[in-house]
Amino acid sequence: MGALLKGDAKLKKEIHMHRGVWLKTSIILLLALMFLLPLLWMLSSSLKNSVQVFEQPFHWFPETLRWENYVEVWTHEEIPFWRLYLNSLTISVCGITGQLIISSMAAYAFAKIEFKGKNIVFLVMLVTMMIPVQVMIIPRFILFRTLGIYNTLWCIILPHFFNITTIFLLRQFYMGLPDALIEAARIDGAGHFRVWVRIMMPLTKNAMISAAILGFINTWNEYLNPLIFLSNQKLFTVSLGVRWYLVDIAQEYNLMMAAAASAIIPVVILYIVAQDYFEEGIATAGVKG
């Protein structure tokens, strides 16, 4: 009799656990659907004409799919989307390449090289993260005009070379690496630059990929700096192009949605390809140091 009661209690406990799992799963699926609804609305609207976008009740699946919206966006006479893609890719690739090189060198210095005032310099650098971006617009504008790079892609690329978040992320990773590696290399006659290139860079591959993904997303979606520092339409980025279809072409929301749907493709592909490296790099950088 006692064994039977014990078995019933165990069965009830398992049923209760399964109910809890199903409840949590349902809540997560519901939240995921809520986050996906704007994306689904964008994709649906990108395949409609401008009148159907705001029809009530809203139709998720239009009767006629207007794929020509994407063709018009990509081959537009004034601002073809392929040119915006090229500009944004140029900014992102050049900006992230410079950012990883400079940030990795700075992170290595803060983590592994002892020099006077190191902690104070690092603290001051972290404090600058609290300065709003809007405060820096006028000084940057004056600087770019003085350097002669205003209204060029370089005025968007150069600020990405110096990223405090990337320095902090890589510094945390470097601090978790044993100093014995550096000491052995120094005994063999290697300088700090050679140690950084030959030892540190290969060991921080996952963290570098994580920083590259975060930096690419930030650079690709950047809106304020291109809006302020670029006036030549041939230099417009993807974010400015999406706005252009709304403001300058009689509020063609279907074209804007087609442009927005096209704009997210590189970010999605990059995350799918490098997802494992990204998750491992973020997790590792978060626990070391």
TORNU-67989 format. One record per residue (C-alpha): residue in one letter; x, y, z. Coordinates in Angstrom, 3 decimals, m for minus. Example, Ala and Ser with C-alpha at 12.3 -4.5 7.8 and 13.67 -1.06 7.14 Angstrom:
BEGIN
<atom><type>A</type><xx>12.300</xx><yy>m4.500</yy><zz>7.800</zz></atom>
<atom><type>S</type><xx>13.670</xx><yy>m1.060</yy><zz>7.140</zz></atom>
//
This chain:
BEGIN
<atom><type>M</type><xx>0.000</xx><yy>0.000</yy><zz>0.000</zz></atom>
<atom><type>G</type><xx>2.861</xx><yy>2.383</yy><zz>0.886</zz></atom>
<atom><type>A</type><xx>4.623</xx><yy>1.611</yy><zz>m2.401</zz></atom>
<atom><type>L</type><xx>1.402</xx><yy>2.363</yy><zz>m4.318</zz></atom>
<atom><type>L</type><xx>0.976</xx><yy>5.723</yy><zz>m2.583</zz></atom>
<atom><type>K</type><xx>4.634</xx><yy>6.524</yy><zz>m3.233</zz></atom>
<atom><type>G</type><xx>4.168</xx><yy>5.705</yy><zz>m6.926</zz></atom>
<atom><type>D</type><xx>1.075</xx><yy>7.950</yy><zz>m7.142</zz></atom>
<atom><type>A</type><xx>2.956</xx><yy>10.829</yy><zz>m5.524</zz></atom>
<atom><type>K</type><xx>5.826</xx><yy>10.395</yy><zz>m7.981</zz></atom>
<atom><type>L</type><xx>3.400</xx><yy>10.344</yy><zz>m10.916</zz></atom>
<atom><type>K</type><xx>1.668</xx><yy>13.516</yy><zz>m9.710</zz></atom>
<atom><type>K</type><xx>5.043</xx><yy>15.196</yy><zz>m9.325</zz></atom>
<atom><type>E</type><xx>6.036</xx><yy>14.288</yy><zz>m12.899</zz></atom>
<atom><type>I</type><xx>2.683</xx><yy>15.550</yy><zz>m14.232</zz></atom>
<atom><type>H</type><xx>3.156</xx><yy>18.807</yy><zz>m12.343</zz></atom>
<atom><type>M</type><xx>6.675</xx><yy>19.180</yy><zz>m13.773</zz></atom>
<atom><type>H</type><xx>5.448</xx><yy>18.553</yy><zz>m17.325</zz></atom>
<atom><type>R</type><xx>2.699</xx><yy>21.132</yy><zz>m16.878</zz></atom>
<atom><type>G</type><xx>5.295</xx><yy>23.653</yy><zz>m15.749</zz></atom>
<atom><type>V</type><xx>7.465</xx><yy>22.940</yy><zz>m18.782</zz></atom>
<atom><type>W</type><xx>4.499</xx><yy>23.300</yy><zz>m21.157</zz></atom>
<atom><type>L</type><xx>3.463</xx><yy>26.553</yy><zz>m19.471</zz></atom>
<atom><type>K</type><xx>6.956</xx><yy>28.048</yy><zz>m19.778</zz></atom>
<atom><type>T</type><xx>7.227</xx><yy>26.904</yy><zz>m23.395</zz></atom>
<atom><type>S</type><xx>3.851</xx><yy>28.436</yy><zz>m24.240</zz></atom>
<atom><type>I</type><xx>4.810</xx><yy>31.756</yy><zz>m22.657</zz></atom>
<atom><type>I</type><xx>8.126</xx><yy>31.837</yy><zz>m24.555</zz></atom>
<atom><type>L</type><xx>6.377</xx><yy>31.026</yy><zz>m27.855</zz></atom>
<atom><type>L</type><xx>3.809</xx><yy>33.752</yy><zz>m27.211</zz></atom>
<atom><type>L</type><xx>6.527</xx><yy>36.323</yy><zz>m26.504</zz></atom>
<atom><type>A</type><xx>8.457</xx><yy>35.199</yy><zz>m29.591</zz></atom>
<atom><type>L</type><xx>5.339</xx><yy>35.631</yy><zz>m31.720</zz></atom>
<atom><type>M</type><xx>4.820</xx><yy>39.136</yy><zz>m30.314</zz></atom>
<atom><type>F</type><xx>8.354</xx><yy>40.091</yy><zz>m31.325</zz></atom>
<atom><type>L</type><xx>7.921</xx><yy>38.537</yy><zz>m34.774</zz></atom>
<atom><type>L</type><xx>4.626</xx><yy>40.281</yy><zz>m35.575</zz></atom>
<atom><type>P</type><xx>6.238</xx><yy>43.598</yy><zz>m36.666</zz></atom>
<atom><type>L</type><xx>8.637</xx><yy>41.672</yy><zz>m38.893</zz></atom>
<atom><type>L</type><xx>5.789</xx><yy>39.669</yy><zz>m40.444</zz></atom>
<atom><type>W</type><xx>3.799</xx><yy>42.890</yy><zz>m40.955</zz></atom>
<atom><type>M</type><xx>6.793</xx><yy>44.426</yy><zz>m42.728</zz></atom>
<atom><type>L</type><xx>7.201</xx><yy>41.428</yy><zz>m45.050</zz></atom>
<atom><type>S</type><xx>3.480</xx><yy>41.362</yy><zz>m45.808</zz></atom>
<atom><type>S</type><xx>3.343</xx><yy>45.113</yy><zz>m46.513</zz></atom>
<atom><type>S</type><xx>6.377</xx><yy>44.918</yy><zz>m48.788</zz></atom>
<atom><type>L</type><xx>4.347</xx><yy>42.732</yy><zz>m51.185</zz></atom>
<atom><type>K</type><xx>1.338</xx><yy>45.078</yy><zz>m51.421</zz></atom>
<atom><type>N</type><xx>0.585</xx><yy>48.330</yy><zz>m53.180</zz></atom>
<atom><type>S</type><xx>0.568</xx><yy>51.605</yy><zz>m51.242</zz></atom>
<atom><type>V</type><xx>m3.223</xx><yy>51.517</yy><zz>m50.740</zz></atom>
<atom><type>Q</type><xx>m3.384</xx><yy>47.969</yy><zz>m49.387</zz></atom>
<atom><type>V</type><xx>m0.791</xx><yy>48.616</yy><zz>m46.666</zz></atom>
<atom><type>F</type><xx>m3.282</xx><yy>50.344</yy><zz>m44.338</zz></atom>
<atom><type>E</type><xx>m6.449</xx><yy>48.543</yy><zz>m45.371</zz></atom>
<atom><type>Q</type><xx>m8.806</xx><yy>47.556</yy><zz>m42.558</zz></atom>
<atom><type>P</type><xx>m9.105</xx><yy>44.755</yy><zz>m41.660</zz></atom>
<atom><type>F</type><xx>m5.461</xx><yy>43.991</yy><zz>m42.277</zz></atom>
<atom><type>H</type><xx>m4.767</xx><yy>41.097</yy><zz>m44.674</zz></atom>
<atom><type>W</type><xx>m1.629</xx><yy>39.171</yy><zz>m43.815</zz></atom>
<atom><type>F</type><xx>m1.557</xx><yy>37.445</yy><zz>m47.207</zz></atom>
<atom><type>P</type><xx>m2.262</xx><yy>39.796</yy><zz>m50.124</zz></atom>
<atom><type>E</type><xx>m4.188</xx><yy>38.354</yy><zz>m53.045</zz></atom>
<atom><type>T</type><xx>m1.527</xx><yy>39.505</yy><zz>m55.501</zz></atom>
<atom><type>L</type><xx>2.119</xx><yy>39.443</yy><zz>m54.469</zz></atom>
<atom><type>R</type><xx>3.850</xx><yy>42.540</yy><zz>m55.816</zz></atom>
<atom><type>W</type><xx>7.437</xx><yy>41.338</yy><zz>m56.199</zz></atom>
<atom><type>E</type><xx>7.970</xx><yy>44.328</yy><zz>m58.476</zz></atom>
<atom><type>N</type><xx>8.253</xx><yy>46.442</yy><zz>m55.293</zz></atom>
<atom><type>Y</type><xx>11.644</xx><yy>44.853</yy><zz>m54.658</zz></atom>
<atom><type>V</type><xx>12.648</xx><yy>45.287</yy><zz>m58.301</zz></atom>
<atom><type>E</type><xx>11.740</xx><yy>48.980</yy><zz>m58.173</zz></atom>
<atom><type>V</type><xx>13.670</xx><yy>49.504</yy><zz>m54.948</zz></atom>
<atom><type>W</type><xx>16.833</xx><yy>47.786</yy><zz>m56.174</zz></atom>
<atom><type>T</type><xx>16.797</xx><yy>49.439</yy><zz>m59.615</zz></atom>
<atom><type>H</type><xx>15.465</xx><yy>52.911</yy><zz>m58.748</zz></atom>
<atom><type>E</type><xx>16.757</xx><yy>55.633</yy><zz>m61.065</zz></atom>
<atom><type>E</type><xx>17.709</xx><yy>58.176</yy><zz>m58.395</zz></atom>
<atom><type>I</type><xx>18.928</xx><yy>55.928</yy><zz>m55.572</zz></atom>
<atom><type>P</type><xx>19.228</xx><yy>52.249</yy><zz>m56.532</zz></atom>
<atom><type>F</type><xx>19.369</xx><yy>50.059</yy><zz>m53.440</zz></atom>
<atom><type>W</type><xx>22.454</xx><yy>48.187</yy><zz>m54.665</zz></atom>
<atom><type>R</type><xx>24.413</xx><yy>51.447</yy><zz>m54.337</zz></atom>
<atom><type>L</type><xx>23.178</xx><yy>51.909</yy><zz>m50.772</zz></atom>
<atom><type>Y</type><xx>24.216</xx><yy>48.328</yy><zz>m50.045</zz></atom>
<atom><type>L</type><xx>27.671</xx><yy>48.972</yy><zz>m51.462</zz></atom>
<atom><type>N</type><xx>28.120</xx><yy>52.138</yy><zz>m49.387</zz></atom>
<atom><type>S</type><xx>26.962</xx><yy>50.430</yy><zz>m46.180</zz></atom>
<atom><type>L</type><xx>29.150</xx><yy>47.380</yy><zz>m46.824</zz></atom>
<atom><type>T</type><xx>32.163</xx><yy>49.621</yy><zz>m47.447</zz></atom>
<atom><type>I</type><xx>31.547</xx><yy>51.501</yy><zz>m44.200</zz></atom>
<atom><type>S</type><xx>30.900</xx><yy>48.324</yy><zz>m42.209</zz></atom>
<atom><type>V</type><xx>33.861</xx><yy>46.304</yy><zz>m43.497</zz></atom>
<atom><type>C</type><xx>36.388</xx><yy>49.150</yy><zz>m43.248</zz></atom>
<atom><type>G</type><xx>35.014</xx><yy>50.356</yy><zz>m39.917</zz></atom>
<atom><type>I</type><xx>34.974</xx><yy>46.919</yy><zz>m38.289</zz></atom>
<atom><type>T</type><xx>38.445</xx><yy>46.026</yy><zz>m39.601</zz></atom>
<atom><type>G</type><xx>39.943</xx><yy>49.177</yy><zz>m38.101</zz></atom>
<atom><type>Q</type><xx>37.897</xx><yy>48.768</yy><zz>m34.934</zz></atom>
<atom><type>L</type><xx>39.110</xx><yy>45.209</yy><zz>m34.295</zz></atom>
<atom><type>I</type><xx>42.759</xx><yy>46.093</yy><zz>m34.883</zz></atom>
<atom><type>I</type><xx>42.821</xx><yy>49.225</yy><zz>m32.711</zz></atom>
<atom><type>S</type><xx>40.497</xx><yy>47.860</yy><zz>m30.001</zz></atom>
<atom><type>S</type><xx>42.431</xx><yy>44.593</yy><zz>m29.768</zz></atom>
<atom><type>M</type><xx>45.738</xx><yy>46.435</yy><zz>m29.354</zz></atom>
<atom><type>A</type><xx>44.254</xx><yy>48.731</yy><zz>m26.694</zz></atom>
<atom><type>A</type><xx>42.634</xx><yy>45.797</yy><zz>m24.880</zz></atom>
<atom><type>Y</type><xx>45.932</xx><yy>43.894</yy><zz>m24.855</zz></atom>
<atom><type>A</type><xx>47.694</xx><yy>46.930</yy><zz>m23.390</zz></atom>
<atom><type>F</type><xx>45.097</xx><yy>47.395</yy><zz>m20.642</zz></atom>
<atom><type>A</type><xx>45.067</xx><yy>43.679</yy><zz>m19.785</zz></atom>
<atom><type>K</type><xx>48.685</xx><yy>42.570</yy><zz>m20.068</zz></atom>
<atom><type>I</type><xx>51.031</xx><yy>45.565</yy><zz>m20.077</zz></atom>
<atom><type>E</type><xx>51.867</xx><yy>47.315</yy><zz>m16.827</zz></atom>
<atom><type>F</type><xx>52.305</xx><yy>51.071</yy><zz>m17.136</zz></atom>
<atom><type>K</type><xx>51.818</xx><yy>54.017</yy><zz>m14.811</zz></atom>
<atom><type>G</type><xx>48.237</xx><yy>55.226</yy><zz>m14.534</zz></atom>
<atom><type>K</type><xx>46.784</xx><yy>52.277</yy><zz>m16.467</zz></atom>
<atom><type>N</type><xx>43.709</xx><yy>51.894</yy><zz>m14.271</zz></atom>
<atom><type>I</type><xx>43.046</xx><yy>55.635</yy><zz>m14.263</zz></atom>
<atom><type>V</type><xx>43.240</xx><yy>55.823</yy><zz>m18.054</zz></atom>
<atom><type>F</type><xx>40.917</xx><yy>52.840</yy><zz>m18.387</zz></atom>
<atom><type>L</type><xx>38.449</xx><yy>54.378</yy><zz>m15.922</zz></atom>
<atom><type>V</type><xx>38.443</xx><yy>57.694</yy><zz>m17.808</zz></atom>
<atom><type>M</type><xx>37.850</xx><yy>55.819</yy><zz>m21.039</zz></atom>
<atom><type>L</type><xx>34.863</xx><yy>54.024</yy><zz>m19.506</zz></atom>
<atom><type>V</type><xx>33.462</xx><yy>57.320</yy><zz>m18.224</zz></atom>
<atom><type>T</type><xx>33.368</xx><yy>58.658</yy><zz>m21.792</zz></atom>
<atom><type>M</type><xx>30.738</xx><yy>56.009</yy><zz>m22.560</zz></atom>
<atom><type>M</type><xx>28.275</xx><yy>58.160</yy><zz>m20.595</zz></atom>
<atom><type>I</type><xx>28.691</xx><yy>61.108</yy><zz>m22.979</zz></atom>
<atom><type>P</type><xx>25.651</xx><yy>61.252</yy><zz>m25.314</zz></atom>
<atom><type>V</type><xx>26.415</xx><yy>60.851</yy><zz>m29.011</zz></atom>
<atom><type>Q</type><xx>24.444</xx><yy>64.014</yy><zz>m29.777</zz></atom>
<atom><type>V</type><xx>26.937</xx><yy>66.084</yy><zz>m27.761</zz></atom>
<atom><type>M</type><xx>29.748</xx><yy>65.039</yy><zz>m30.119</zz></atom>
<atom><type>I</type><xx>27.996</xx><yy>65.973</yy><zz>m33.370</zz></atom>
<atom><type>I</type><xx>29.142</xx><yy>69.622</yy><zz>m33.576</zz></atom>
<atom><type>P</type><xx>32.793</xx><yy>68.909</yy><zz>m32.585</zz></atom>
<atom><type>R</type><xx>32.885</xx><yy>66.075</yy><zz>m35.130</zz></atom>
<atom><type>F</type><xx>31.376</xx><yy>68.312</yy><zz>m37.793</zz></atom>
<atom><type>I</type><xx>34.053</xx><yy>70.968</yy><zz>m37.220</zz></atom>
<atom><type>L</type><xx>36.795</xx><yy>68.316</yy><zz>m37.170</zz></atom>
<atom><type>F</type><xx>35.635</xx><yy>66.661</yy><zz>m40.385</zz></atom>
<atom><type>R</type><xx>35.353</xx><yy>70.018</yy><zz>m42.172</zz></atom>
<atom><type>T</type><xx>38.877</xx><yy>70.897</yy><zz>m41.026</zz></atom>
<atom><type>L</type><xx>40.268</xx><yy>67.551</yy><zz>m42.216</zz></atom>
<atom><type>G</type><xx>38.433</xx><yy>67.851</yy><zz>m45.531</zz></atom>
<atom><type>I</type><xx>36.550</xx><yy>64.575</yy><zz>m45.189</zz></atom>
<atom><type>Y</type><xx>33.064</xx><yy>66.002</yy><zz>m44.644</zz></atom>
<atom><type>N</type><xx>30.490</xx><yy>64.459</yy><zz>m47.005</zz></atom>
<atom><type>T</type><xx>32.710</xx><yy>61.435</yy><zz>m47.662</zz></atom>
<atom><type>L</type><xx>32.449</xx><yy>57.866</yy><zz>m46.411</zz></atom>
<atom><type>W</type><xx>35.546</xx><yy>58.426</yy><zz>m44.274</zz></atom>
<atom><type>C</type><xx>33.657</xx><yy>60.695</yy><zz>m41.869</zz></atom>
<atom><type>I</type><xx>31.415</xx><yy>57.692</yy><zz>m41.103</zz></atom>
<atom><type>I</type><xx>34.177</xx><yy>55.066</yy><zz>m41.089</zz></atom>
<atom><type>L</type><xx>36.776</xx><yy>56.751</yy><zz>m38.848</zz></atom>
<atom><type>P</type><xx>34.623</xx><yy>57.118</yy><zz>m35.671</zz></atom>
<atom><type>H</type><xx>34.084</xx><yy>53.344</yy><zz>m35.676</zz></atom>
<atom><type>F</type><xx>37.832</xx><yy>52.756</yy><zz>m35.308</zz></atom>
<atom><type>F</type><xx>37.561</xx><yy>53.741</yy><zz>m31.626</zz></atom>
<atom><type>N</type><xx>34.931</xx><yy>51.692</yy><zz>m29.803</zz></atom>
<atom><type>I</type><xx>35.088</xx><yy>51.504</yy><zz>m26.020</zz></atom>
<atom><type>T</type><xx>32.634</xx><yy>48.606</yy><zz>m25.776</zz></atom>
<atom><type>T</type><xx>34.842</xx><yy>46.454</yy><zz>m28.012</zz></atom>
<atom><type>I</type><xx>37.930</xx><yy>47.386</yy><zz>m25.993</zz></atom>
<atom><type>F</type><xx>36.171</xx><yy>46.385</yy><zz>m22.768</zz></atom>
<atom><type>L</type><xx>34.913</xx><yy>43.089</yy><zz>m24.260</zz></atom>
<atom><type>L</type><xx>38.343</xx><yy>42.069</yy><zz>m25.558</zz></atom>
<atom><type>R</type><xx>40.086</xx><yy>43.227</yy><zz>m22.384</zz></atom>
<atom><type>Q</type><xx>37.915</xx><yy>40.874</yy><zz>m20.340</zz></atom>
<atom><type>F</type><xx>38.940</xx><yy>38.016</yy><zz>m22.611</zz></atom>
<atom><type>Y</type><xx>42.649</xx><yy>38.879</yy><zz>m22.520</zz></atom>
<atom><type>M</type><xx>42.599</xx><yy>39.009</yy><zz>m18.719</zz></atom>
<atom><type>G</type><xx>41.532</xx><yy>35.369</yy><zz>m18.659</zz></atom>
<atom><type>L</type><xx>44.567</xx><yy>34.224</yy><zz>m20.645</zz></atom>
<atom><type>P</type><xx>47.562</xx><yy>33.016</yy><zz>m18.577</zz></atom>
<atom><type>D</type><xx>50.510</xx><yy>35.400</yy><zz>m18.282</zz></atom>
<atom><type>A</type><xx>52.842</xx><yy>32.419</yy><zz>m18.709</zz></atom>
<atom><type>L</type><xx>52.213</xx><yy>32.529</yy><zz>m22.464</zz></atom>
<atom><type>I</type><xx>53.492</xx><yy>36.097</yy><zz>m22.671</zz></atom>
<atom><type>E</type><xx>56.438</xx><yy>35.417</yy><zz>m20.343</zz></atom>
<atom><type>A</type><xx>57.546</xx><yy>32.429</yy><zz>m22.446</zz></atom>
<atom><type>A</type><xx>57.347</xx><yy>34.484</yy><zz>m25.631</zz></atom>
<atom><type>R</type><xx>59.241</xx><yy>37.378</yy><zz>m24.024</zz></atom>
<atom><type>I</type><xx>62.019</xx><yy>34.989</yy><zz>m22.952</zz></atom>
<atom><type>D</type><xx>62.322</xx><yy>33.886</yy><zz>m26.596</zz></atom>
<atom><type>G</type><xx>62.834</xx><yy>37.525</yy><zz>m27.574</zz></atom>
<atom><type>A</type><xx>59.353</xx><yy>38.429</yy><zz>m28.783</zz></atom>
<atom><type>G</type><xx>58.163</xx><yy>41.989</yy><zz>m28.284</zz></atom>
<atom><type>H</type><xx>54.658</xx><yy>42.987</yy><zz>m27.291</zz></atom>
<atom><type>F</type><xx>53.594</xx><yy>43.509</yy><zz>m30.904</zz></atom>
<atom><type>R</type><xx>54.741</xx><yy>40.030</yy><zz>m31.907</zz></atom>
<atom><type>V</type><xx>53.076</xx><yy>38.509</yy><zz>m28.835</zz></atom>
<atom><type>W</type><xx>49.830</xx><yy>40.261</yy><zz>m29.767</zz></atom>
<atom><type>V</type><xx>49.969</xx><yy>39.124</yy><zz>m33.406</zz></atom>
<atom><type>R</type><xx>51.247</xx><yy>35.564</yy><zz>m32.967</zz></atom>
<atom><type>I</type><xx>49.697</xx><yy>34.524</yy><zz>m29.636</zz></atom>
<atom><type>M</type><xx>46.864</xx><yy>36.771</yy><zz>m28.512</zz></atom>
<atom><type>M</type><xx>45.039</xx><yy>37.288</yy><zz>m31.793</zz></atom>
<atom><type>P</type><xx>44.616</xx><yy>33.547</yy><zz>m32.574</zz></atom>
<atom><type>L</type><xx>43.464</xx><yy>32.810</yy><zz>m29.016</zz></atom>
<atom><type>T</type><xx>40.766</xx><yy>35.485</yy><zz>m29.114</zz></atom>
<atom><type>K</type><xx>39.078</xx><yy>34.351</yy><zz>m32.333</zz></atom>
<atom><type>N</type><xx>35.652</xx><yy>33.823</yy><zz>m30.748</zz></atom>
<atom><type>A</type><xx>35.734</xx><yy>37.141</yy><zz>m28.905</zz></atom>
<atom><type>M</type><xx>36.862</xx><yy>38.937</yy><zz>m32.068</zz></atom>
<atom><type>I</type><xx>34.008</xx><yy>37.400</yy><zz>m34.064</zz></atom>
<atom><type>S</type><xx>31.516</xx><yy>38.412</yy><zz>m31.356</zz></atom>
<atom><type>A</type><xx>32.849</xx><yy>41.968</yy><zz>m31.396</zz></atom>
<atom><type>A</type><xx>32.739</xx><yy>41.982</yy><zz>m35.207</zz></atom>
<atom><type>I</type><xx>29.079</xx><yy>40.905</yy><zz>m35.268</zz></atom>
<atom><type>L</type><xx>28.045</xx><yy>43.509</yy><zz>m32.701</zz></atom>
<atom><type>G</type><xx>30.051</xx><yy>46.167</yy><zz>m34.505</zz></atom>
<atom><type>F</type><xx>28.616</xx><yy>45.215</yy><zz>m37.896</zz></atom>
<atom><type>I</type><xx>25.045</xx><yy>45.448</yy><zz>m36.632</zz></atom>
<atom><type>N</type><xx>25.743</xx><yy>48.838</yy><zz>m35.061</zz></atom>
<atom><type>T</type><xx>27.474</xx><yy>50.160</yy><zz>m38.185</zz></atom>
<atom><type>W</type><xx>24.957</xx><yy>48.727</yy><zz>m40.641</zz></atom>
<atom><type>N</type><xx>21.993</xx><yy>50.243</yy><zz>m38.792</zz></atom>
<atom><type>E</type><xx>23.649</xx><yy>53.601</yy><zz>m38.094</zz></atom>
<atom><type>Y</type><xx>21.376</xx><yy>56.502</yy><zz>m38.946</zz></atom>
<atom><type>L</type><xx>22.324</xx><yy>59.710</yy><zz>m37.116</zz></atom>
<atom><type>N</type><xx>25.905</xx><yy>60.166</yy><zz>m38.363</zz></atom>
<atom><type>P</type><xx>25.096</xx><yy>59.535</yy><zz>m42.056</zz></atom>
<atom><type>L</type><xx>22.107</xx><yy>61.874</yy><zz>m41.743</zz></atom>
<atom><type>I</type><xx>24.301</xx><yy>64.691</yy><zz>m40.391</zz></atom>
<atom><type>F</type><xx>27.541</xx><yy>64.179</yy><zz>m42.316</zz></atom>
<atom><type>L</type><xx>26.363</xx><yy>62.949</yy><zz>m45.742</zz></atom>
<atom><type>S</type><xx>24.501</xx><yy>65.184</yy><zz>m48.193</zz></atom>
<atom><type>N</type><xx>25.475</xx><yy>63.503</yy><zz>m51.452</zz></atom>
<atom><type>Q</type><xx>22.768</xx><yy>60.995</yy><zz>m52.389</zz></atom>
<atom><type>K</type><xx>25.359</xx><yy>58.764</yy><zz>m54.069</zz></atom>
<atom><type>L</type><xx>26.935</xx><yy>58.229</yy><zz>m50.633</zz></atom>
<atom><type>F</type><xx>23.705</xx><yy>57.424</yy><zz>m48.783</zz></atom>
<atom><type>T</type><xx>23.648</xx><yy>54.309</yy><zz>m46.617</zz></atom>
<atom><type>V</type><xx>20.893</xx><yy>51.707</yy><zz>m46.282</zz></atom>
<atom><type>S</type><xx>19.322</xx><yy>53.429</yy><zz>m43.274</zz></atom>
<atom><type>L</type><xx>19.117</xx><yy>56.749</yy><zz>m45.137</zz></atom>
<atom><type>G</type><xx>17.733</xx><yy>54.980</yy><zz>m48.192</zz></atom>
<atom><type>V</type><xx>14.870</xx><yy>53.456</yy><zz>m46.210</zz></atom>
<atom><type>R</type><xx>13.976</xx><yy>56.914</yy><zz>m44.893</zz></atom>
<atom><type>W</type><xx>14.263</xx><yy>58.397</yy><zz>m48.398</zz></atom>
<atom><type>Y</type><xx>11.506</xx><yy>56.139</yy><zz>m49.747</zz></atom>
<atom><type>L</type><xx>9.176</xx><yy>57.421</yy><zz>m47.030</zz></atom>
<atom><type>V</type><xx>9.987</xx><yy>61.149</yy><zz>m47.039</zz></atom>
<atom><type>D</type><xx>10.994</xx><yy>61.947</yy><zz>m50.614</zz></atom>
<atom><type>I</type><xx>8.747</xx><yy>59.659</yy><zz>m52.666</zz></atom>
<atom><type>A</type><xx>5.243</xx><yy>60.640</yy><zz>m51.547</zz></atom>
<atom><type>Q</type><xx>5.201</xx><yy>58.239</yy><zz>m48.570</zz></atom>
<atom><type>E</type><xx>5.369</xx><yy>54.983</yy><zz>m50.507</zz></atom>
<atom><type>Y</type><xx>5.145</xx><yy>52.678</yy><zz>m47.485</zz></atom>
<atom><type>N</type><xx>5.218</xx><yy>49.519</yy><zz>m49.576</zz></atom>
<atom><type>L</type><xx>8.566</xx><yy>50.546</yy><zz>m51.106</zz></atom>
<atom><type>M</type><xx>9.881</xx><yy>51.515</yy><zz>m47.682</zz></atom>
<atom><type>M</type><xx>8.933</xx><yy>48.081</yy><zz>m46.331</zz></atom>
<atom><type>A</type><xx>10.599</xx><yy>46.372</yy><zz>m49.286</zz></atom>
<atom><type>A</type><xx>13.735</xx><yy>48.416</yy><zz>m48.619</zz></atom>
<atom><type>A</type><xx>13.603</xx><yy>47.605</yy><zz>m44.893</zz></atom>
<atom><type>A</type><xx>13.157</xx><yy>43.889</yy><zz>m45.618</zz></atom>
<atom><type>S</type><xx>16.172</xx><yy>44.008</yy><zz>m47.944</zz></atom>
<atom><type>A</type><xx>18.206</xx><yy>45.868</yy><zz>m45.330</zz></atom>
<atom><type>I</type><xx>18.021</xx><yy>43.111</yy><zz>m42.709</zz></atom>
<atom><type>I</type><xx>19.340</xx><yy>40.354</yy><zz>m45.012</zz></atom>
<atom><type>P</type><xx>23.111</xx><yy>40.814</yy><zz>m44.285</zz></atom>
<atom><type>V</type><xx>22.556</xx><yy>40.951</yy><zz>m40.512</zz></atom>
<atom><type>V</type><xx>20.464</xx><yy>37.766</yy><zz>m40.533</zz></atom>
<atom><type>I</type><xx>22.961</xx><yy>35.907</yy><zz>m42.731</zz></atom>
<atom><type>L</type><xx>25.905</xx><yy>37.029</yy><zz>m40.598</zz></atom>
<atom><type>Y</type><xx>24.260</xx><yy>35.902</yy><zz>m37.370</zz></atom>
<atom><type>I</type><xx>23.245</xx><yy>32.497</yy><zz>m38.809</zz></atom>
<atom><type>V</type><xx>26.752</xx><yy>31.827</yy><zz>m40.140</zz></atom>
<atom><type>A</type><xx>28.608</xx><yy>32.977</yy><zz>m36.995</zz></atom>
<atom><type>Q</type><xx>26.015</xx><yy>32.138</yy><zz>m34.334</zz></atom>
<atom><type>D</type><xx>28.112</xx><yy>29.525</yy><zz>m32.526</zz></atom>
<atom><type>Y</type><xx>31.196</xx><yy>31.759</yy><zz>m32.409</zz></atom>
<atom><type>F</type><xx>29.092</xx><yy>34.692</yy><zz>m31.220</zz></atom>
<atom><type>E</type><xx>27.453</xx><yy>32.818</yy><zz>m28.328</zz></atom>
<atom><type>E</type><xx>30.722</xx><yy>31.211</yy><zz>m27.216</zz></atom>
<atom><type>G</type><xx>32.631</xx><yy>34.485</yy><zz>m27.446</zz></atom>
<atom><type>I</type><xx>30.053</xx><yy>36.446</yy><zz>m25.423</zz></atom>
<atom><type>A</type><xx>29.831</xx><yy>33.708</yy><zz>m22.770</zz></atom>
<atom><type>T</type><xx>33.616</xx><yy>33.413</yy><zz>m22.467</zz></atom>
<atom><type>A</type><xx>34.245</xx><yy>37.145</yy><zz>m22.322</zz></atom>
<atom><type>G</type><xx>31.570</xx><yy>37.470</yy><zz>m19.674</zz></atom>
<atom><type>V</type><xx>33.091</xx><yy>34.972</yy><zz>m17.225</zz></atom>
<atom><type>K</type><xx>36.793</xx><yy>35.731</yy><zz>m17.598</zz></atom>
<atom><type>G</type><xx>38.682</xx><yy>38.439</yy><zz>m15.792</zz></atom>
//
